Amino acid sequence: MKTLLDGAGGVGPAEALYALAEQRRELARMESELVARARSAGLSWEAIALCLGVSKQAVHKKFGKR
């Protein structure tokens, strides 16, 4: 994140916020894809939750119905 902020030199705060929002969307897409891959590879919800640093219930609630 520090690199993202350092690289935002020369752009205003609104542009930097737009860029940050896009990065969040991209990270969410990547997270979803990686969770799907992990499930396909046989990882349990508990193992995925441990990797993400959240509870098993949280990860299952967010990704379980996909």
Secondary structure, DSSP 8 states (H G I E B T S, - for coil): -HHHHHTTTTS-HHHHHHHHHHHHHHHHHHHHHHHHHHHHTT--HHHHHHHHTS-HHHHHHHHTT-
